[in-house]
Structures are given as C-alpha cells and as structure tokens.
Amino acid sequence: MLELRHFKLITAVADTGSLVSASRLLHLTSSALSHQLRDAEERLGVQLFQRRQRRLLLTGAGEKLLGSARRVLSEVAQAEALCRANPKDDLLRLSTGCYTVYGWLPPILGEWQTEYPRAELRIVLEATRQPLEALLSGGLDLALTTDVPRQAKLSQTALFTDELLLVVPSGHALARRAHVSAEELVSEHLLTYAAPREQLDIFTRVFWPANLEPQRVSPVPLTEALIELVRGGMGVTALPGWMLPSQRQGLHALRLTPRGIRRRWSAVTRASRQRPASLTRFVQLLRERFASGGPKAPQLPLGTR
C-alpha cells in the first residue's frame, strides 16, 4: 500500500514537472525522491510518470492516482487543522442509567474541567439504558448506574443510596398509606419511563417478585412529563425522592413495600491498572460530592407513618 509520502511526491512532481523542483518543495534530495518514485511504481506495478523533453509527465495510471492523492492529502490537512483547533489531550465518555442524573452533574463537571481544561467530556446518551454493555464493548469510559456489575472486567466505586418512591396525586386513596404493596398497585394506571420492563425497578423489585403484572402501563419519555401527568391525576409513577420537583403541590409520595426499595448508585469503569488520570479524578470528585449522602431531595410529604 502507498503511504502519505508517496502521495506528496506524486502531487509535487505533477505540479512542478521534475524531481529537482519537487525536491525543493518537499525539502528532500532528488535522489531520495527518485527512490520514493521507484518504490511507489514497484508497489503498484505500473509506471506513473514518463520523461518528455526534460519534464516528467503523468501516465494514464498516474493521472488517476493524482486525483486520489489530492483528495487524501486534503482530508489529512483538514483532520490536522481540526485537531489543532481543538487541542484536547484526553476524552472521557460518560453515560448514566437515568437521564435526570445530569441535573446534579454540572458542578462536578465544572470542577473537573477546571483541573483538566484540555480534556473533553462526551455524554453518550445512547448508552443510557445499557451502560455496562457499552463499557464492555469499549464504547464508554464511565457509567453512573444502579446496575450491579458481574464482570471481572468492570470496576465499581460506591457513590450513594437512594429510595424509589411511589408518587401519586394528592387526594389519591393511597396517599393515606405509609407504604403500598404490589397487590395494591396492580389496578393502578402505572406511568413509567419508555424502557424495557427488565430495566425498571418497579417491575424487577416490586411486581415480579410477587408474580404480578400491572393491568395498565403507559411509557412516558421525560421525567417532567411523568410528574405532570401524575399531578394531573392521570396515573401513578415510581421515582427516587431527589427527582421530585421543589414545587410539590398536587403530589404525594409513599414507600414501595413495607421496607422500601433502596438502590445503590456506583461509578463503574473498565478494570485497568492504567486508568487515565482524568478519569480517576472524575470518580474521586463523585465520591467527594456524595461523601455525606446522595442528591438532596425536596421535602415531599410521605404517607402517614
């Protein structure tokens, strides 16, 4: 296969008409360019130039290769310019098991970016629902998730624990309860995130252990929409307390099951002894942020104890 030096040689000779002139343009000796030209022709098995009255003229094969050479060199030049315009030394690809997590990430991101101004953070939204798989496939560097990694190739750093609550409209019959069971939820209109049921805790930790399925389920893509639909009396949903809005009028929360449903959030990375310093620092900032507990939740009243 030809190399960039061959493409530069071909364009320089085509533009100047001689190896001597091309040598001045490329800052190489005529002898070195002569060897490069011979090497290129031997690799391709064709003659690229023919001599006519002290000038080197392209053959038919050379004309075709020249067009490709110009395109390749142009692409390389654009790539180099792009890299110079965005001089990032490192890339951190991040995703979480919940879109709403991005609400408490900005302060952490700001501090990290101050320490690593030449590092680039990229949010990988398409890995939100299956972050561990993305880590294993190499498409992700850090996942903030409640999923428990069961692979030796993954490393887990505990962050905080939250509780999944049932959110109902104020005045709902369940609002007077301290907790609710799966049997009591079966007949309710359940509003959930638009995700497979096996990825939703309300199914895997409430309904399925009781061998039950809710009678009516509606997927909703956004947290804000879930909350407003519940506020409007359209159904009930399950959310951690820190996701609930500070404006709590029209909403009430109660525990799921007598003991409650608690989830442990972790920062998960690929297990490696050579983890980039920027990634190690980001995980450290996360641990420091939640050393005294998880994200702060508004004081939404729970059901009667």
DRENBAVEX-781916 format. One record per residue (C-alpha): residue number from 1; residue in three letters; y negated, x negated, z negated. Coordinates in nm, 3 decimals. Each point is the difference from the previous one (the first is absolute). Layout:
BEGIN
pt k=NUM&r=ALA&y=Y&x=X&z=Z .
...
! end
This chain:
BEGIN
pt k=1&r=MET&y=0.000&x=0.000&z=0.000 .
pt k=2&r=LEU&y=-0.352&x=-0.111&z=0.070 .
pt k=3&r=GLU&y=-0.243&x=-0.086&z=-0.280 .
pt k=4&r=LEU&y=-0.374&x=0.057&z=-0.041 .
pt k=5&r=ARG&y=-0.070&x=-0.356&z=0.113 .
pt k=6&r=HIS&y=0.162&x=0.081&z=0.336 .
pt k=7&r=PHE&y=-0.214&x=0.311&z=0.043 .
pt k=8&r=LYS&y=-0.315&x=-0.199&z=-0.082 .
pt k=9&r=LEU&y=0.101&x=-0.266&z=0.251 .
pt k=10&r=ILE&y=0.065&x=0.251&z=0.279 .
pt k=11&r=THR&y=-0.334&x=0.178&z=-0.049 .
pt k=12&r=ALA&y=-0.193&x=-0.327&z=-0.028 .
pt k=13&r=VAL&y=0.153&x=-0.148&z=0.317 .
pt k=14&r=ALA&y=-0.047&x=0.329&z=0.188 .
pt k=15&r=ASP&y=-0.367&x=0.013&z=-0.103 .
pt k=16&r=THR&y=-0.082&x=-0.368&z=0.069 .
pt k=17&r=GLY&y=0.238&x=-0.084&z=0.285 .
pt k=18&r=SER&y=0.124&x=-0.333&z=-0.139 .
pt k=19&r=LEU&y=0.173&x=-0.161&z=-0.293 .
pt k=20&r=VAL&y=-0.291&x=-0.239&z=-0.051 .
pt k=21&r=SER&y=-0.252&x=0.282&z=-0.043 .
pt k=22&r=ALA&y=0.245&x=0.201&z=-0.210 .
pt k=23&r=SER&y=0.052&x=-0.302&z=-0.227 .
pt k=24&r=ARG&y=-0.371&x=-0.005&z=-0.082 .
pt k=25&r=LEU&y=0.008&x=0.372&z=-0.075 .
pt k=26&r=LEU&y=0.305&x=-0.024&z=-0.225 .
pt k=27&r=HIS&y=-0.085&x=-0.340&z=-0.150 .
pt k=28&r=LEU&y=0.333&x=-0.148&z=0.107 .
pt k=29&r=THR&y=0.089&x=-0.282&z=0.239 .
pt k=30&r=SER&y=0.094&x=0.070&z=0.359 .
pt k=31&r=SER&y=0.337&x=-0.159&z=-0.066 .
pt k=32&r=ALA&y=0.069&x=0.237&z=-0.290 .
pt k=33&r=LEU&y=-0.094&x=0.302&z=0.212 .
pt k=34&r=SER&y=0.219&x=-0.125&z=0.284 .
pt k=35&r=HIS&y=0.297&x=-0.011&z=-0.239 .
pt k=36&r=GLN&y=-0.082&x=0.348&z=-0.131 .
pt k=37&r=LEU&y=-0.017&x=0.141&z=0.354 .
pt k=38&r=ARG&y=0.331&x=-0.157&z=0.092 .
pt k=39&r=ASP&y=0.151&x=0.140&z=-0.323 .
pt k=40&r=ALA&y=-0.125&x=0.351&z=0.077 .
pt k=41&r=GLU&y=0.137&x=-0.008&z=0.356 .
pt k=42&r=GLU&y=0.337&x=-0.128&z=-0.120 .
pt k=43&r=ARG&y=0.023&x=0.275&z=-0.260 .
pt k=44&r=LEU&y=-0.078&x=0.267&z=0.258 .
pt k=45&r=GLY&y=0.188&x=-0.158&z=0.288 .
pt k=46&r=VAL&y=-0.292&x=0.058&z=0.239 .
pt k=47&r=GLN&y=-0.298&x=-0.195&z=0.134 .
pt k=48&r=LEU&y=-0.331&x=0.124&z=-0.140 .
pt k=49&r=PHE&y=-0.248&x=-0.214&z=0.195 .
pt k=50&r=GLN&y=-0.007&x=-0.175&z=0.337 .
pt k=51&r=ARG&y=-0.238&x=-0.279&z=0.099 .
pt k=52&r=ARG&y=-0.243&x=0.071&z=0.286 .
pt k=53&r=GLN&y=-0.276&x=-0.250&z=0.086 .
pt k=54&r=ARG&y=-0.013&x=-0.147&z=-0.352 .
pt k=55&r=ARG&y=-0.003&x=0.341&z=-0.161 .
pt k=56&r=LEU&y=0.278&x=0.178&z=-0.185 .
pt k=57&r=LEU&y=0.043&x=0.354&z=0.129 .
pt k=58&r=LEU&y=0.214&x=0.269&z=-0.159 .
pt k=59&r=THR&y=0.325&x=0.101&z=0.167 .
pt k=60&r=GLY&y=0.104&x=0.366&z=0.011 .
pt k=61&r=ALA&y=0.194&x=-0.046&z=-0.325 .
pt k=62&r=GLY&y=-0.300&x=-0.178&z=-0.150 .
pt k=63&r=GLU&y=-0.232&x=0.289&z=0.091 .
pt k=64&r=LYS&y=0.225&x=0.246&z=-0.181 .
pt k=65&r=LEU&y=0.028&x=-0.224&z=-0.306 .
pt k=66&r=LEU&y=-0.377&x=-0.056&z=-0.010 .
pt k=67&r=GLY&y=-0.066&x=0.371&z=-0.055 .
pt k=68&r=SER&y=0.245&x=0.009&z=-0.289 .
pt k=69&r=ALA&y=-0.142&x=-0.323&z=-0.144 .
pt k=70&r=ARG&y=-0.354&x=0.140&z=-0.005 .
pt k=71&r=ARG&y=0.115&x=0.317&z=-0.176 .
pt k=72&r=VAL&y=0.200&x=-0.196&z=-0.260 .
pt k=73&r=LEU&y=-0.287&x=-0.239&z=-0.074 .
pt k=74&r=SER&y=-0.243&x=0.291&z=-0.026 .
pt k=75&r=GLU&y=0.226&x=0.177&z=-0.253 .
pt k=76&r=VAL&y=0.035&x=-0.319&z=-0.204 .
pt k=77&r=ALA&y=-0.377&x=-0.052&z=0.000 .
pt k=78&r=GLN&y=-0.059&x=0.357&z=-0.120 .
pt k=79&r=ALA&y=0.260&x=-0.041&z=-0.275 .
pt k=80&r=GLU&y=-0.162&x=-0.323&z=-0.118 .
pt k=81&r=ALA&y=-0.344&x=0.161&z=-0.002 .
pt k=82&r=LEU&y=0.131&x=0.294&z=-0.200 .
pt k=83&r=CYS&y=0.155&x=-0.231&z=-0.259 .
pt k=84&r=ARG&y=-0.321&x=-0.199&z=-0.034 .
pt k=85&r=ALA&y=-0.201&x=0.320&z=-0.043 .
pt k=86&r=ASN&y=0.238&x=0.119&z=-0.275 .
pt k=87&r=PRO&y=0.099&x=-0.315&z=-0.191 .
pt k=88&r=LYS&y=0.253&x=0.152&z=-0.241 .
pt k=89&r=ASP&y=0.233&x=-0.244&z=-0.172 .
pt k=90&r=ASP&y=0.247&x=0.257&z=-0.130 .
pt k=91&r=LEU&y=0.117&x=0.358&z=0.060 .
pt k=92&r=LEU&y=0.112&x=0.243&z=-0.270 .
pt k=93&r=ARG&y=0.168&x=0.317&z=0.128 .
pt k=94&r=LEU&y=-0.003&x=0.272&z=-0.266 .
pt k=95&r=SER&y=0.143&x=0.348&z=-0.029 .
pt k=96&r=THR&y=0.068&x=0.245&z=-0.281 .
pt k=97&r=GLY&y=0.236&x=0.285&z=-0.071 .
pt k=98&r=CYS&y=-0.297&x=0.235&z=-0.030 .
pt k=99&r=TYR&y=-0.320&x=0.033&z=0.204 .
pt k=100&r=THR&y=-0.207&x=0.087&z=-0.309 .
pt k=101&r=VAL&y=0.063&x=-0.346&z=-0.149 .
pt k=102&r=TYR&y=-0.273&x=-0.126&z=0.232 .
pt k=103&r=GLY&y=-0.246&x=0.175&z=-0.230 .
pt k=104&r=TRP&y=0.041&x=-0.261&z=-0.278 .
pt k=105&r=LEU&y=0.061&x=-0.301&z=0.223 .
pt k=106&r=PRO&y=-0.360&x=-0.082&z=0.112 .
pt k=107&r=PRO&y=-0.110&x=-0.181&z=-0.322 .
pt k=108&r=ILE&y=0.311&x=-0.217&z=0.013 .
pt k=109&r=LEU&y=-0.046&x=-0.066&z=0.371 .
pt k=110&r=GLY&y=-0.362&x=-0.094&z=-0.056 .
pt k=111&r=GLU&y=0.082&x=-0.260&z=-0.266 .
pt k=112&r=TRP&y=0.285&x=-0.141&z=0.211 .
pt k=113&r=GLN&y=-0.217&x=-0.023&z=0.310 .
pt k=114&r=THR&y=-0.264&x=-0.189&z=-0.199 .
pt k=115&r=GLU&y=0.259&x=-0.262&z=-0.095 .
pt k=116&r=TYR&y=0.157&x=-0.011&z=0.347 .
pt k=117&r=PRO&y=-0.286&x=0.069&z=0.244 .
pt k=118&r=ARG&y=0.196&x=-0.144&z=0.293 .
pt k=119&r=ALA&y=0.304&x=0.218&z=-0.062 .
pt k=120&r=GLU&y=0.054&x=0.326&z=0.185 .
pt k=121&r=LEU&y=0.137&x=0.316&z=-0.161 .
pt k=122&r=ARG&y=0.174&x=0.246&z=0.228 .
pt k=123&r=ILE&y=0.104&x=0.348&z=-0.121 .
pt k=124&r=VAL&y=0.328&x=0.100&z=0.167 .
pt k=125&r=LEU&y=-0.016&x=0.380&z=-0.019 .
pt k=126&r=GLU&y=0.315&x=0.053&z=0.204 .
pt k=127&r=ALA&y=0.204&x=-0.166&z=-0.278 .
pt k=128&r=THR&y=-0.127&x=0.243&z=-0.268 .
pt k=129&r=ARG&y=0.319&x=0.204&z=-0.015 .
pt k=130&r=GLN&y=0.249&x=-0.287&z=0.025 .
pt k=131&r=PRO&y=-0.172&x=-0.313&z=-0.134 .
pt k=132&r=LEU&y=0.317&x=-0.178&z=-0.115 .
pt k=133&r=GLU&y=0.155&x=0.024&z=0.345 .
pt k=134&r=ALA&y=-0.321&x=-0.143&z=0.147 .
pt k=135&r=LEU&y=0.015&x=-0.291&z=-0.246 .
pt k=136&r=LEU&y=0.359&x=-0.080&z=0.093 .
pt k=137&r=SER&y=-0.075&x=0.016&z=0.372 .
pt k=138&r=GLY&y=-0.292&x=-0.241&z=-0.036 .
pt k=139&r=GLY&y=-0.268&x=0.253&z=0.091 .
pt k=140&r=LEU&y=-0.159&x=0.003&z=-0.345 .
pt k=141&r=ASP&y=-0.098&x=-0.255&z=-0.269 .
pt k=142&r=LEU&y=-0.066&x=0.225&z=-0.301 .
pt k=143&r=ALA&y=0.104&x=0.353&z=-0.091 .
pt k=144&r=LEU&y=-0.140&x=0.201&z=-0.291 .
pt k=145&r=THR&y=0.273&x=0.252&z=-0.067 .
pt k=146&r=THR&y=0.211&x=0.192&z=-0.249 .
pt k=147&r=ASP&y=0.313&x=-0.080&z=0.198 .
pt k=148&r=VAL&y=0.243&x=-0.229&z=-0.181 .
pt k=149&r=PRO&y=0.094&x=-0.299&z=0.217 .
pt k=150&r=ARG&y=0.375&x=-0.052&z=0.005 .
pt k=151&r=GLN&y=-0.005&x=-0.304&z=0.225 .
pt k=152&r=ALA&y=0.017&x=-0.358&z=-0.125 .
pt k=153&r=LYS&y=-0.242&x=-0.084&z=0.281 .
pt k=154&r=LEU&y=-0.277&x=0.198&z=-0.174 .
pt k=155&r=SER&y=-0.201&x=-0.094&z=-0.308 .
pt k=156&r=GLN&y=-0.148&x=0.263&z=-0.235 .
pt k=157&r=THR&y=-0.305&x=-0.024&z=-0.231 .
pt k=158&r=ALA&y=-0.050&x=0.295&z=-0.237 .
pt k=159&r=LEU&y=-0.352&x=0.151&z=0.002 .
pt k=160&r=PHE&y=-0.028&x=0.333&z=-0.184 .
pt k=161&r=THR&y=0.174&x=0.329&z=-0.075 .
pt k=162&r=ASP&y=-0.129&x=0.345&z=0.086 .
pt k=163&r=GLU&y=0.127&x=0.353&z=-0.049 .
pt k=164&r=LEU&y=0.063&x=0.256&z=0.273 .
pt k=165&r=LEU&y=-0.149&x=0.336&z=-0.100 .
pt k=166&r=LEU&y=0.030&x=0.351&z=0.138 .
pt k=167&r=VAL&y=-0.345&x=0.125&z=0.103 .
pt k=168&r=VAL&y=-0.047&x=0.377&z=0.008 .
pt k=169&r=PRO&y=-0.302&x=0.232&z=0.037 .
pt k=170&r=SER&y=-0.180&x=0.098&z=-0.318 .
pt k=171&r=GLY&y=0.136&x=0.334&z=-0.116 .
pt k=172&r=HIS&y=0.345&x=-0.068&z=0.149 .
pt k=173&r=ALA&y=0.289&x=0.127&z=-0.214 .
pt k=174&r=LEU&y=0.127&x=-0.357&z=-0.043 .
pt k=175&r=ALA&y=-0.335&x=-0.123&z=-0.132 .
pt k=176&r=ARG&y=0.091&x=0.125&z=-0.347 .
pt k=177&r=ARG&y=0.311&x=-0.220&z=-0.009 .
pt k=178&r=ALA&y=0.030&x=-0.353&z=-0.141 .
pt k=179&r=HIS&y=0.247&x=-0.094&z=0.274 .
pt k=180&r=VAL&y=0.188&x=0.155&z=0.289 .
pt k=181&r=SER&y=0.363&x=-0.031&z=0.112 .
pt k=182&r=ALA&y=0.148&x=-0.014&z=0.348 .
pt k=183&r=GLU&y=0.139&x=0.351&z=-0.047 .
pt k=184&r=GLU&y=-0.349&x=0.133&z=-0.069 .
pt k=185&r=LEU&y=-0.141&x=-0.173&z=0.308 .
pt k=186&r=VAL&y=0.253&x=0.126&z=0.253 .
pt k=187&r=SER&y=-0.193&x=0.318&z=0.078 .
pt k=188&r=GLU&y=-0.343&x=-0.169&z=0.021 .
pt k=189&r=HIS&y=-0.172&x=-0.091&z=0.326 .
pt k=190&r=LEU&y=0.019&x=-0.380&z=-0.017 .
pt k=191&r=LEU&y=-0.263&x=-0.205&z=0.182 .
pt k=192&r=THR&y=0.105&x=-0.362&z=0.066 .
pt k=193&r=TYR&y=-0.104&x=-0.303&z=0.198 .
pt k=194&r=ALA&y=0.117&x=-0.002&z=0.361 .
pt k=195&r=ALA&y=0.292&x=-0.237&z=-0.066 .
pt k=196&r=PRO&y=0.381&x=0.021&z=-0.001 .
pt k=197&r=ARG&y=0.131&x=0.168&z=-0.313 .
pt k=198&r=GLU&y=0.198&x=-0.307&z=-0.101 .
pt k=199&r=GLN&y=-0.333&x=-0.182&z=-0.041 .
pt k=200&r=LEU&y=-0.153&x=0.264&z=-0.230 .
pt k=201&r=ASP&y=0.059&x=-0.023&z=-0.377 .
pt k=202&r=ILE&y=-0.023&x=0.376&z=-0.047 .
pt k=203&r=PHE&y=0.326&x=0.028&z=0.196 .
pt k=204&r=THR&y=0.184&x=-0.317&z=-0.103 .
pt k=205&r=ARG&y=-0.083&x=0.027&z=-0.372 .
pt k=206&r=VAL&y=-0.050&x=0.372&z=-0.066 .
pt k=207&r=PHE&y=0.174&x=0.229&z=0.250 .
pt k=208&r=TRP&y=0.296&x=-0.205&z=0.118 .
pt k=209&r=PRO&y=0.127&x=-0.107&z=-0.344 .
pt k=210&r=ALA&y=0.017&x=0.375&z=-0.075 .
pt k=211&r=ASN&y=0.173&x=0.068&z=0.338 .
pt k=212&r=LEU&y=-0.286&x=0.223&z=0.107 .
pt k=213&r=GLU&y=-0.236&x=0.036&z=0.296 .
pt k=214&r=PRO&y=-0.337&x=0.180&z=-0.011 .
pt k=215&r=GLN&y=-0.011&x=0.321&z=0.198 .
pt k=216&r=ARG&y=-0.329&x=-0.077&z=0.177 .
pt k=217&r=VAL&y=-0.144&x=-0.342&z=0.081 .
pt k=218&r=SER&y=-0.309&x=-0.084&z=0.206 .
pt k=219&r=PRO&y=-0.088&x=-0.359&z=0.095 .
pt k=220&r=VAL&y=-0.369&x=-0.097&z=-0.027 .
pt k=221&r=PRO&y=-0.125&x=-0.335&z=0.138 .
pt k=222&r=LEU&y=-0.293&x=-0.071&z=-0.238 .
pt k=223&r=THR&y=-0.036&x=-0.014&z=-0.378 .
pt k=224&r=GLU&y=-0.337&x=0.178&z=0.015 .
pt k=225&r=ALA&y=0.157&x=0.285&z=0.196 .
pt k=226&r=LEU&y=0.287&x=0.029&z=-0.249 .
pt k=227&r=ILE&y=-0.242&x=0.032&z=-0.290 .
pt k=228&r=GLU&y=-0.226&x=0.253&z=0.168 .
pt k=229&r=LEU&y=0.295&x=0.216&z=0.109 .
pt k=230&r=VAL&y=0.126&x=0.007&z=-0.358 .
pt k=231&r=ARG&y=-0.353&x=0.076&z=-0.128 .
pt k=232&r=GLY&y=-0.011&x=0.290&z=0.246 .
pt k=233&r=GLY&y=0.326&x=0.146&z=-0.132 .
pt k=234&r=MET&y=0.209&x=-0.083&z=0.308 .
pt k=235&r=GLY&y=0.276&x=-0.180&z=-0.192 .
pt k=236&r=VAL&y=0.084&x=-0.278&z=-0.246 .
pt k=237&r=THR&y=0.040&x=-0.375&z=0.048 .
pt k=238&r=ALA&y=0.116&x=-0.312&z=-0.182 .
pt k=239&r=LEU&y=-0.245&x=-0.290&z=-0.042 .
pt k=240&r=PRO&y=-0.057&x=-0.284&z=-0.248 .
pt k=241&r=GLY&y=-0.288&x=0.059&z=-0.238 .
pt k=242&r=TRP&y=-0.221&x=-0.275&z=0.145 .
pt k=243&r=MET&y=-0.003&x=0.174&z=0.338 .
pt k=244&r=LEU&y=-0.158&x=0.313&z=-0.138 .
pt k=245&r=PRO&y=-0.371&x=0.058&z=0.061 .
pt k=246&r=SER&y=-0.268&x=-0.028&z=-0.267 .
pt k=247&r=GLN&y=-0.109&x=0.353&z=0.098 .
pt k=248&r=ARG&y=0.294&x=0.184&z=-0.157 .
pt k=249&r=GLN&y=-0.123&x=0.358&z=0.014 .
pt k=250&r=GLY&y=0.275&x=0.228&z=0.122 .
pt k=251&r=LEU&y=0.281&x=-0.248&z=-0.073 .
pt k=252&r=HIS&y=0.253&x=-0.042&z=-0.278 .
pt k=253&r=ALA&y=0.273&x=-0.260&z=-0.049 .
pt k=254&r=LEU&y=0.327&x=-0.001&z=-0.192 .
pt k=255&r=ARG&y=0.298&x=-0.224&z=-0.039 .
pt k=256&r=LEU&y=0.300&x=0.006&z=0.229 .
pt k=257&r=THR&y=0.313&x=0.032&z=-0.221 .
pt k=258&r=PRO&y=-0.020&x=-0.028&z=-0.380 .
pt k=259&r=ARG&y=-0.014&x=-0.382&z=0.005 .
pt k=260&r=GLY&y=-0.232&x=-0.031&z=0.296 .
pt k=261&r=ILE&y=0.043&x=-0.197&z=0.323 .
pt k=262&r=ARG&y=-0.133&x=-0.352&z=-0.035 .
pt k=263&r=ARG&y=-0.021&x=-0.251&z=0.283 .
pt k=264&r=ARG&y=-0.033&x=-0.377&z=-0.013 .
pt k=265&r=TRP&y=-0.230&x=-0.158&z=0.256 .
pt k=266&r=SER&y=0.072&x=-0.354&z=0.115 .
pt k=267&r=ALA&y=-0.135&x=-0.260&z=0.235 .
pt k=268&r=VAL&y=0.291&x=-0.099&z=0.223 .
pt k=269&r=THR&y=0.009&x=-0.305&z=0.226 .
pt k=270&r=ARG&y=0.265&x=-0.199&z=0.179 .
pt k=271&r=ALA&y=0.166&x=-0.244&z=-0.238 .
pt k=272&r=SER&y=-0.118&x=-0.348&z=0.094 .
pt k=273&r=ARG&y=-0.085&x=-0.325&z=-0.173 .
pt k=274&r=GLN&y=-0.275&x=-0.064&z=0.254 .
pt k=275&r=ARG&y=-0.204&x=0.318&z=-0.040 .
pt k=276&r=PRO&y=-0.360&x=-0.046&z=0.126 .
pt k=277&r=ALA&y=-0.256&x=-0.062&z=-0.272 .
pt k=278&r=SER&y=-0.207&x=0.296&z=0.121 .
pt k=279&r=LEU&y=0.297&x=0.237&z=-0.045 .
pt k=280&r=THR&y=0.085&x=-0.143&z=-0.343 .
pt k=281&r=ARG&y=-0.361&x=0.048&z=-0.109 .
pt k=282&r=PHE&y=-0.011&x=0.358&z=0.127 .
pt k=283&r=VAL&y=0.305&x=0.091&z=-0.207 .
pt k=284&r=GLN&y=-0.157&x=-0.173&z=-0.300 .
pt k=285&r=LEU&y=-0.318&x=0.205&z=0.039 .
pt k=286&r=LEU&y=0.209&x=0.316&z=0.011 .
pt k=287&r=ARG&y=0.173&x=-0.094&z=-0.325 .
pt k=288&r=GLU&y=-0.333&x=-0.077&z=-0.166 .
pt k=289&r=ARG&y=-0.146&x=0.329&z=0.122 .
pt k=290&r=PHE&y=0.280&x=0.204&z=-0.160 .
pt k=291&r=ALA&y=0.069&x=-0.216&z=-0.306 .
pt k=292&r=SER&y=-0.133&x=0.278&z=-0.225 .
pt k=293&r=GLY&y=0.153&x=0.291&z=0.192 .
pt k=294&r=GLY&y=0.002&x=0.175&z=0.335 .
pt k=295&r=PRO&y=-0.282&x=0.166&z=0.194 .
pt k=296&r=LYS&y=-0.211&x=0.222&z=-0.219 .
pt k=297&r=ALA&y=0.062&x=0.371&z=0.041 .
pt k=298&r=PRO&y=-0.257&x=0.272&z=-0.065 .
pt k=299&r=GLN&y=0.056&x=0.210&z=-0.313 .
pt k=300&r=LEU&y=0.173&x=0.291&z=0.169 .
pt k=301&r=PRO&y=0.142&x=0.239&z=-0.266 .
pt k=302&r=LEU&y=0.377&x=0.005&z=-0.028 .
pt k=303&r=GLY&y=0.199&x=0.305&z=-0.088 .
pt k=304&r=THR&y=0.020&x=0.116&z=-0.360 .
pt k=305&r=ARG&y=0.202&x=-0.243&z=-0.215 .
! end
